Amino acid sequence: MYSSRGDEEEKKKKKLGNGVVGILAETVNKWERRTPLTPSHCARLLHGGKDRTGVSRIVVQPSAKRIHHDALYEDVGCEVSDDLSDCGLILGIKQPELDMILPERAYAFFSHTHKAQKENMPLLDKILSERVTLYDYELIVGDHGKRLLAFGQYAGRAGLVDFLHGLGQRYLSLGYSTPFLSLGSSYMYSSLAAAKAAVISVGEEIASQGLPLGICPLVFVFTGTGNVSLGAQEIFKLLPHTFVEPSKLPELFVKDKGVSQNGKSTKRVHHVYGCIITSQDMVEHQDPSKPFDKADYYVHPEHYNPIFHEKIAPYTSVLVNCMYWEKRFPRLLSTKQVQELTAKGCPLVGICDITCDIGGSIEFVNQATLIDSPFFRFNPTNNTYYQDMDGDGVLCMAVDILPTEFAKEASQHFGDILSEFVGSLASMTVIADLPAHLKRACISYRGELTSLYEYIPRMRKSDPDRETQDNITNGASNQRTYNILVSLSGHLFDKFLINEALDMIEAAGGSFHLAKCEIGQSADAESYSELEVGADDRKVLDQIIDSLTRLANPDEDYYISPRKETNKISLKIGKVQQENEKPEEMTKRSSVLILGAGRVCRPAAEFLASVRNISSHQWYKTYLGGDSEEQTDVHVIVASLYLKDAKETVEGMSEVEAVQLDVSDSESLLKYVSEVDVVLSLLPASCHAVVAKTCIELKKHLITASYVDDETSMLHEKAKNAGITILGEMGLDPGIDHMMAMKMINEAHIRKGKVKSFTSYCGGLPSPAAANNPLAYKFSWNPAGAIRAGRNPAKYKSNGDIIHVDGENLYDSATRFRVPNLPAFALECLPNRNSLVYGEHYGIESEASTIFRGTLRYEGFSMIMATLSKLGFFDNEANELLSSGSNITFGSLLSNVIVKDADNESAEALVGEEEISKRIIKLGHSKESAAKSAKTIVFLGFNEEREIPSLCKSVFDATCYLMEEKLAYSGDEQDMVLLHHEVEVEFPESKRTEKHSATLLEFGEIKNGQMTTAMAKTVGIPAAIGALLLIEDKIKTRGVLRPLEPEVYLPALDILQAYGIKLMEKTE
């Protein structure tokens, strides 16, 4: 038995280096059709004989989508089989699925593991546990320092063909027919040659027929001079073209304005322009006396300012981005810059981002696209993204798997190089026998990391997310007494310089924490890492700094060859900090007083308390912080009439203070308001005026989620003179509804559209699972307010007619409603008070023929509530029976209510649902409404013989008592908020009509063992965002206002989305 197991292990070991090569079926992406070796490569390897090529057999896993059919491999002598167990070397393009990895084999593919990329660490763990030898194509580098195996030029070629295809469609949507319209995507052509022939045909048509004057001069700007850029330029050169120097771009817009040399007007232009730019065209030194120095720029990018948006972008029609970028460098084009360019009439029509660097050098390219859906449209004017070609904005493409579109040629190119050394890999049994360039590409050998890659576990151990989570879990911290931030840049990974740096830190007795890591994506690109280096002894930390400095700056008298120059690193040293020391100059401290301690207060407090942690996030910097590295720290004080309530609200939140405060105590209110920058009042609306007057007196900003009433409105001039903002209606409804509406309406007006119809629907509902009662409704607080709201009169405009609904008839006016994107929700809608005032607020009162705001409930709610109302369950007058002083039961009261008009029937207790239903029918109600109302009455317990509390003086009081008892949420039940806007826009010039919709759907969630309701989130968080906008000085308007201005609603909606409250937008 033991001998058999030993023989099996020996057989496995003998697989490695046995000369049998396997080719994987690619499974990661449906578009991946490339192969590491084509049939022609396999033929040469097999027919050359193992002695010469090192390959004895090739086994190919069957694949119906591979660019070369299985039969072609069989024709040259390969075996086609799913079973690769005989193979010692297994080749792929992308990483295989984990269960496909066989033990004791060698694998070669793009693994993306050598930089400790977190998402691929399970793959590396599998490699090591199965004692696999792993080669990474990305690490096979020649003596010239460049990668030998890459697809860069094919990415460039496919990328530009794809973009020209989309450019034709985009121009058509803008009203221009161009030759580009006949061009297909790269994958639609049988070969690269066929695609080039199609581009040449487009070029011939441009040369003969010309391009519309309105899109000329058509200027393509290419970034960089690497393989990707060269591939894109290769396609571009098939068009009739002229290349111009960057400095000459302005001249094109002088001479190409449709006037020929003889002064006559021309209608067509017969060529396009190209311009190649590099770093010196993108930035300039902050010191005007210093010229651009590439080496200095790479070491000290902070000394340079961006100029692309001023010198190049104003003359660019299509930006073809081919350069790798790191966050430490200025962006090529920021969102703000493109917004300013658009306002000035910049001709930019599209971005072809072949680098697919999401949120990178081109900030607004925030999403990767797919081969079969390669484009999205970004409208800088309203900072909105669309998945169509129509409308204003910039066409964007960012496909991350472009080379596979030319799978045949890309595979041939790749295999031409790989086949030169696949024999060495296939016959390798001892790693020392490999050529140096292959040995360097071996990440693991028989399940052990090779010496060059021993840094990977240390990188993983210092992963900031992992360490943070561990510290949270364990309640511990690895922080040392003395700490410093060290920035390293250079060829840290491909030249393995990171090893030397980490060795120096650990050898001296220090520790490190990887704070940031930006990885170079090509052999030419440098990597950048920030390490938080710590030590408990200041002398040890100084020693580490000296060692790293020597590594970055060897003796200047020592001759450094060009080759060794690439092995240098650049170093920046921060300020040494002692444990718990906080750099005051890098932290902006603010404070907010939250008044109230209800459900809404907690999410507001949590959001503001988390600002310090989120202010370093990219979205925060984008929407609030600009380019500053300064962090915002908000001290939150929650004040309530009862200290116990305030403490319960802040339970589990560190550094949030709970205090007792009675707002009617003017001295205490003055004290606490004077200590903060912003007050957030979540008190009842009746309390806001006294708080507002105090804020005006002390010149402090105020936020509320309540409607701006007349008393608050009258404080406008006083608030304005005090230099403060009182921002009201900053919750859900009102709040998010305003902001969504204004965004949609302003976008329509910017495009010269006219709003014909505005309808808005909002409801706080139980989630479907919690809608488990006859009303399909629940209350998270006292139901009296909600019931009274159901008796308010309403007014709205429908097709030009003003419709009035009396409060008594409100429930009867409910209509069936379905949200188009959420058809599973069976809903109904009731008119919500006076909708016409919103036409005034939104500036559409004179143009919109329909203005309607409605309240959403599940279907059937209004029928039951209308019946209960007519029966008298909501009568608020003192009830004679309840006022008698006797011990009255609910059953007795029910008989009293229902019998009083039913032909003088006896007031005996009504026990069963059927009996109650019959009695309701006799009172003149339909069978359906009677049956549903009877079921509700029984569910509430109105037929039970138990005493009514003495506090109940009316039938309304008793009804509210039972509803609060029976229609409350249990501990783990979720509520739901649904907000839906529909705006119909007419464009008079084009006679076109569009229907725009926006939907918010949010559910309650359990966090830290507590249920946070959807209503609390969608009221509390917008209010907290309003406070944050004031803290960051993003709201400049002073006085009393609603969130109807772009300075409020644009960043607020962006932050809501970034924080996880999603808005779904659609245009038809």
GUBA-252003 format. One record per residue (C-alpha): residue in three letters; x, y, z. Coordinates in steps of 0.2 Angstrom, whole numbers, plus 5000, padded with zeros to 4 digits. Each point is the difference from the previous one (the first is absolute). Layout:
AlaXYZ...
// end
This chain:
Met500050005000Tyr501450125005Ser501049954985Ser498550034988Arg499850185007Gly501850044998Asp500049944982Glu498550114997Glu500950155007Glu501549964990Lys499049994984Lys499350175004Lys501750075002Lys500649934983Lys498650094991Leu501050165003Gly501250024985Asn499349854991Gly499850104983Val498149985000Val499150174997Gly498250035004Ile499050154993Leu498650065011Ala498250044994Glu499850195005Thr498550015012Val500150175008Asn499250114987Lys498849954986Trp501050114988Glu501749925004Arg500449914984Arg501950015000Thr501149865002Pro501849995005Leu500549894986Thr499249994983Pro499949834990Ser501550064989His501150035016Cys499449835007Ala500549924983Arg501850075001Leu500249945018Leu499449834997His500849974983Gly501750065005Gly500249865012Lys500250005019Asp501850005000Arg500050174991Thr498550085006Gly499849935017Val498149954996Ser499449824998Arg498150025000Ile498850145000Val498249985008Val498750134996Gln498550025011Pro498550014988Ser499250174997Ala498650054989Lys500450195001Arg501949994998Ile500650094984His500749844993His498949854999Asp500449845009Ala500149914984Leu501550114994Tyr501049955015Glu499649814997Asp500650034982Val501750045006Gly500249865013Cys499350075016Glu498849905011Val498350095004Ser499549955018Asp499350085015Asp501249895010Leu501750095002Ser500649885014Asp501549944989Cys500650184997Gly501550075009Leu499850174993Ile498350084998Leu499850164991Gly498650135000Ile499650184996Lys499050065016Gln500049915017Pro499149845000Glu498649965012Leu500749935016Asp499349834999Met500949984983Ile501750015008Leu500949835001Pro501349965014Glu501949994996Arg499950084983Ala500750164992Tyr498850134994Ala500350164990Phe498750144998Phe499750185004Ser499749975019His500050185007Thr500749935016His501850075001Lys499450175007Ala498949915014Gln498550064991Lys498649965012Glu498749934988Asn501249864994Met500749945017Pro498849855000Leu500849954984Leu501850015007Asp499549915016Lys499349864989Ile501650004990Leu501149985015Ser498949875009Glu500049894984Arg501950024999Val499950084983Thr501450084990Leu499350174994Tyr500750114986Asp499250174996Tyr500150064982Glu500150185007Leu501649975008Ile500949934985Val501150154996Gly501550014988Asp501750075002His499350174994Gly498950005015Lys498449994990Arg498749865001Leu500149874987Leu498249945001Ala498750144998Phe498550044989Gly500150195001Gln500050044982Tyr498549894997Ala499150105014Gly500450164991Arg499449934983Ala498449935006Gly499650155011Leu500150124987Val499049904987Asp498649985014Phe500050185004Leu499950054981His498549894999Gly499250095015Leu500550174993Gly498949974985Gln498549965011Arg500450155011Tyr500150124986Leu498449944993Ser499150035016Leu500750184999Gly499350024983Tyr501549964989Ser500249854988Thr501849954998Pro501049864992Phe500449935017Leu498249945001Ser500349854988Leu501449945012Gly499749855011Ser500849955017Ser501749914999Tyr499349835004Met498850014986Tyr501449984987Ser500849834996Ser501750075002Leu501050155004Ala500350024981Ala498250004997Ala499750135013Lys501450114993Ala499249984983Ala498450075007Val500950155008Ile500950034983Ser498350004992Val499450135012Gly501650104997Glu499749994981Glu498250075002Ile500750145011Ala501250044987Ser498850014986Gln498450055009Gly500750105015Leu499350025017Pro498750135006Leu500750175003Gly499150005017Ile501149875008Cys501650064993Pro501550025003Leu499849825006Val501549985012Phe500649835007Val501250035015Phe501149845005Thr500849995017Gly501749925001Thr501149914988Gly499949825006Asn499449854992Val498250045004Ser500150174992Leu501049934985Gly498649884997Ala498650135000Gln501150114989Glu500249864988Ile498150004997Phe499950195000Lys501350014986Leu498849904988Leu498950165000Pro500550154989His501050095014Thr501250145005Phe501049995016Val500350175009Glu501150055015Pro499050045016Ser500550184999Lys499250024983Leu498349945005Pro499350175002Glu500450044982Leu498849864994Phe498650105007Val500450154991Lys500349934982Asp498749865000Lys498550115003Gly499249964983Val501050134990Ser501149954986Gln501650094994Asn498950094987Gly498950065013Lys498549904995Ser499049905012Thr500249815000Lys498849875006Arg501149845003Val501749965007His501049864992His501249955014Val500249985019Tyr501450065011Gly501049905013Cys501150065014Ile501149905012Ile500350075017Thr501249945014Ser500250065018Gln500850174995Asp498450044992Met498949965015Val500950095014Glu501250145004His501150045014Gln499250115014Asp501650114998Pro499850094983Ser501950024999Lys500249815000Pro499849894984Phe499149845000Asp501249865006Lys499349824998Ala501149925014Asp499650145012Tyr498149994996Tyr500049815004Val500850035016His499150165005Pro498450014991Glu499350115014His501150144993Tyr499150004983Asn498350074995Pro498849934987Ile499950104984Phe499249874988His498250085003Glu500750174995Lys501249964986Ile499449844991Ala498249955006Pro499250164992Tyr500549944983Thr499749825002Ser498549914992Val500549825005Leu501249965014Val500849834998Asn500849965017Cys501449884999Met501150055015Tyr500049915017Trp499750125014Glu500250005019Lys499150105013Arg501550105005Phe500050084983Pro498850144995Arg498549944990Leu500050024982Leu498250065000Ser499050025016Thr498150015001Lys500050185005Gln501250044985Val498949924987Gln498550095008Glu500950174997Leu500549954983Thr498249954995Ala499450175006Lys501350084988Gly499449904985Cys501549875000Pro499849894984Leu500449845010Val498849864994Gly500849855007Ile501249915011Cys500849844994Asp500849945017Ile501049844994Thr500950005017Cys498349965008Asp500650095015Ile498450035009Gly499950165010Gly501850034995Ser500850134989Ile498350044993Glu499050025016Phe498349994992Val500349834992Asn499349915015Gln499549834993Ala500749874989Thr499049954984Leu499749844991Ile500549944983Asp498249984995Ser499550165009Pro501550114999Phe499450185003Phe499250115012Arg499650194999Phe500550125014Asn499250175000Pro501250125009Thr498650135001Asn499049905013Asn501449885005Thr498949854994Tyr500349844991Tyr498949924987Gln500149834991Asp499550074983Met500650114986Asp498750145000Gly500150165009Asp501450125005Gly501649945007Val501649904996Leu500149834993Cys501149885011Met500749834997Ala501049905012Val500149824995Asp501349895010Ile500249854989Leu500250084983Pro501449894993Thr498849854999Glu499050094987Phe501549964988Ala500249835008Lys500849914985Glu501450134997Ala500350035019Ser500149815003Gln501349994985His501050145007Phe500049935017Gly500449824995Asp501450064989Ile500950065015Leu499449875013Ser500449854989Glu501950065000Phe500149955018Val498649895004Gly501149854998Ser501150065014Leu498550015011Ala499349834995Ser501649915003Met500550095016Thr500349895015Val501250115010Ile499750195000Ala501950045000Asp500149934983Leu498850134992Pro500650154991Ala500150165011His498550094992Leu498949845003Lys500749975017Arg499550185005Ala498249974994Cys499849855012Ile498950055014Ser499949835009Tyr501049844998Arg499249845006Gly498950105011Glu501350125008Leu500250184996Thr501650034991Ser501250125008Leu499650154989Tyr498249995006Glu500249965018Tyr499350185003Ile498249954996Pro499549935017Arg500750155008Met499050114988Arg498449905004Lys500350015018Ser500150195000Asp498450014989Pro499250155008Asp498249944998Arg500549835008Glu500950085014Thr498650125003Gln498849865001Asp501149905011Asn500350155012Ile498150035001Thr499749815004Asn501449995013Gly499950175007Ala501850024997Ser501250114990Asn501749974992Gln500450185002Arg501850035007Thr500650145011Tyr500850094985Asn499350004983Ile500450084983Leu499350004983Val501249954986Ser499650014982Leu501049894988Ser499950014981Gly500949914986His500149834993Leu499649935017Phe499249834994Asp500749964983Lys501850045006Phe499649935018Leu500650155009Ile498549995012Asn501049855007Glu501550105005Ala498950145008Leu499049875010Asp501549915005Met500850165007Ile498550045010Glu499849835008Ala501949985002Ala500150155011Gly498549945011Gly498750114992Ser498349964994Phe499050064984His498350024995Leu499550024981Ala499050155000Lys499950034981Cys500649904985Glu499950064982Ile500749874988Gly500850044983Gln499049914987Ser501549994987Ala501849975000Asp500350184998Ala498850065013Glu500650025018Ser499149945015Tyr499650115016Ser499849945018Glu499750095016Leu500649915015Glu499650045018Val501649965009Gly500049985018Ala501349965015Asp499950015019Asp501750095000Arg500350164992Lys501849954996Val499449854991Leu498850104989Asp501450124996Gln501149854995Ile498649944988Ile499950174992Asp501950014998Ser500049834991Leu498550044989Thr500950164995Arg501649914995Leu499049884990Ala499250154991Asn501650104999Pro501549904997Asp501750095001Glu500050134986Asp501849974996Tyr499649824995Tyr499749984982Ile498249944996Ser499749924983Pro498450034991Arg499549835005Lys500350035018Glu499150164999Thr498449914998Asn500349905016Lys499950165010Ile498550055011Ser499450175005Leu499750045018Lys498950125009Ile500050015019Gly498650075011Lys500050075017Val500349885015Gln498549995011Gln499949935018Glu498649885003Asn498350085001Glu500750164994Lys498950084987Pro500750134987Glu498950155004Glu500550084983Met499349864990Thr498349985010Lys498650124998Arg498949995016Ser498250055000Ser498549965012Val498249974997Leu498650005013Ile498649884996Leu498350045009Gly498949865003Ala500249815005Gly498749914988Arg500449874988Val500650124987Cys501450075011Arg501049855000Pro500449984981Ala500350195000Ala501249995015Glu500949844992Phe500350094984Leu500750155007Ala501149905013Ser500749904985Val500650154990Arg501849995007Asn500149824993Ile499150044983Ser500850174997Ser501549914992His499049914988Gln500150054982Trp498150044999Tyr500150115015Lys501450104992Thr499150014983Tyr498450065007Leu500650105015Gly501850015003Gly500850054984Asp501949954998Ser500450045019Glu500849865010Glu499150085015Gln498949895010Thr498350065008Asp499649945017Val498350045007His499650005018Val498249955002Ile498950055015Val498349925002Ala498850095011Ser498349955007Leu498850055013Tyr500449845009Leu501849955002Lys499649815000Asp499250024982Ala501650094994Lys501149875007Glu499049864991Thr500150094984Val501950015000Glu500349835008Gly501549914991Met500650164992Ser501750065006Glu500450185002Val498150054999Glu499450105015Ala498349985008Val499350155010Gln498450055008Leu499250164992Asp498350085001Val499850124986Ser498850105009Asp501450045012Ser500850154991Glu501650005010Ser500449824997Leu499550014982Leu501250154998Lys501449915009Tyr500049854988Val499650094984Ser501550125004Glu501249855001Val499649934982Asp500150054982Val498449924994Val498449965008Leu498949854994Ser498350015007Leu498949844999Leu498850065012Pro498150024996Ala499750154988Ser499350115014Cys501750015008His501050064985Ala499650185002Val500750025017Val501649904994Ala500150114984Lys500050165010Thr501449945011Cys501049954985Ile499850174993Glu500550085016Leu501649905001Lys500350004981Lys499949804999His499349914985Leu498449895002Ile499449854991Thr498249935002Ala499149864991Ser498350085003Tyr499050114988Val500550185000Asp498450085008Asp499550195000Glu500950045016Thr501649934994Ser499950084983Met499850175009Leu501749985007His500850004983Glu500750185000Lys500649985018Ala500949844996Lys500850084984Asn500650155010Ala500749895013Gly501049914986Ile499249835004Thr499149874990Ile498449925007Leu499749854988Gly498349925003Glu499149864991Met501649895000Gly499349835003Leu499149884989Asp498350084997Pro500350145000Gly501949994995Ile500649864989Asp498450034990His500450184997Met501849964995Met499649864988Ala498650114992Met501150154998Lys501449904992Met498849934987Ile499250174997Asn501650104998Glu500749874989Ala498550024989His500150195000Ile501950004996Arg499649904984Lys498650134996Gly498649875004Lys498350055007Val499349905014Lys498349944995Ser499649885015Phe500849985017Thr499349865012Ser500849945016Tyr499649865011Cys500749965017Gly499549875014Gly500749935016Leu499449825000Pro500449845008Ser501149894989Pro499049864991Ala500549875013Ala499450125014Ala498350054992Asn499249865009Asn498450075005Pro498350044991Leu500550194998Ala501849954994Tyr500650155010Lys500950035016Phe500550145011Ser501750045007Trp499250145011Asn498350065007Pro498849974986Ala498950155004Gly501050114988Ala499949884986Ile498149985001Arg499850195001Ala501050024985Gly498849884991Arg498750135002Asn500950154994Pro499250084984Ala501150004984Lys500250104984Tyr501049964984Lys500050044982Ser499649874987Asn500150034981Gly499750195004Asp498549975012Ile500150045018Ile499449865010His499350025018Val499849855012Asp499150035017Gly500849925015Glu498449895003Asn500349934982Leu501949985000Tyr500049815003Asp498649984986Ser501150094988Ala501449875001Thr500549924983Arg501049854995Phe501950034997Arg501549904994Val501850064999Pro500649954983Asn501749935006Leu499249915015Pro498449924993Ala500049875015Phe499350145012Ala498150014999Leu499850185006Glu498750135000Cys500250195001Leu499150145010Pro500150184995Asn501250095013Arg499450175005Asn500350154989Ser501149954985Leu499950174992Val501250085012Tyr501349884993Gly499850074983Glu500450175007His501549935010Tyr500749914984Gly499650144988Ile498949904989Glu498350075005Ser499750084983Glu500749874989Ala499449835007Ser498249954997Thr500149865013Ile500850025017Phe499649875013Arg500749935016Gly499349845007Thr500249895016Leu500349824996Arg499249855010Tyr499749824995Glu498549974990Gly498449985011Phe500650115014Ser498950154995Met498449894998Ile500249945018Met500450175007Ala498650094991Thr498849875006Leu500650015018Ser499950194999Lys498250004994Leu499549875013Gly500750135013Phe501649925006Phe500950164998Asp498750115009Asn501050125012Glu498550065010Ala499849945018Asn499049834999Glu498549995012Leu500349825004Leu501950035004Ser499550165010Ser498849905011Gly501349955012Ser499649814999Asn501349874995Ile499749994982Thr500749864989Phe500650024982Gly498649884995Ser498750115008Leu500750154991Leu500049914983Ser498149955002Asn499750185005Val500950074984Ile499349884987Val498249985007Lys499650185002Asp499350014982Ala499549824997Asp498150005001Asn500150025019Glu500849825002Ser500449955018Ala501750055006Glu500649835004Ala501849964998Leu500649954983Val501249865001Gly500349924982Glu500850084985Glu498449944989Glu498850085012Ile500950165000Ser500150004981Lys498149984998Arg499750145012Ile501150114990Ile499149954984Lys498450055008Leu500750175003Gly500150024981His501849954996Ser500649884986Lys500349815004Glu501950024996Ser500250155011Ala499049935014Ala501049834999Lys501750095001Ser499450125013Ala499349865011Lys501749914998Thr500950165006Ile498850035015Val500349825006Phe501950014997Leu500150165010Gly499049915014Phe498550125000Asn498949855003Glu500949955016Glu499250015017Arg501450095008Glu499950175009Ile500450164990Pro501350115010Ser499350145008Leu501150134990Cys498949954985Lys498650134999Ser499549984982Val499849864987Phe501550084991Asp501149985016Ala499549825002Thr500349964982Cys501850085001Tyr500349905016Leu499749844991Met500950054984Glu501550055010Glu499949835009Lys499749894985Leu500850094986Ala501750025007Tyr501649934993Ser500849865009Gly501850005004Asp500749934984Glu498650064988Gln500650124986Asp499150154994Met500250074982Val500150174992Leu499450024982Leu500250174991His499750014981His500050154989Glu499450014982Val500350154989Glu499450024982Val501050134990Glu499650074983Phe501450074990Pro499250144989Glu501450014987Ser500149814996Lys498149975004Arg500749855010Thr499349945017Glu500949915013Lys499449925016His501350005014Ser499849905016Ala501049995017Thr499649875013Leu500749985018Leu499749835009Glu500749985017Phe499749865013Gly500350015019Glu501649905006Ile500749935016Lys501650085004Asn501049965016Gly498549905007Gln498850154997Met498750034987Thr500350164990Thr498450034991Ala500050064981Met499050155006Ala501350055013Lys501449984987Thr499150094986Val499650155012Gly501550005011Ile501449984988Pro499450144988Ala499950115015Ala501749955005Ile500750034982Gly499350185001Ala501050035016Leu501549934992Leu499850114984Leu499950155012Ile501649945010Glu500949994983Asp499450174995Lys499249924984Ile498350105003Lys500450184997Thr498250075000Arg499450085016Gly498350025008Val498649875000Leu500049884986Arg499449834994Pro501149874991Leu499550074983Glu501750074994Pro501349914991Glu501350045014Val499049905011Tyr499149864990Leu501549954989Pro501349965013Ala498649935012Leu499349884987Asp501849944996Ile500449975018Leu498449915003Gln500549884986Ala501849985006Tyr499449975017Gly498949854994Ile498350084997Lys499749964982Leu499050104987Met499449914984Glu499850124985Lys499349964983Thr499650094984Glu498849954987
// end
